[in-house]
């Protein structure tokens, strides 16, 4: 599934991102990340550059 590959490539190479879970049926991406290394705005910008607009991210979680 090429959409999954695009999202993975957009997010997984970002320092601080520890994992990405995708649920395309629900249009939800859950990102496990370290807030000391990245922030929500950067993650959203990466998703937009991958072709996913506002609303593509339903949930962003910061790792403890």
Secondary structure, 3 states (H helix, E strand, C coil): CHHHHHHHHHHHCCCCEEEEEEECCCCEEEEEECCCCCCHHHHHHHHHHCCCCCCCCCEEEECC
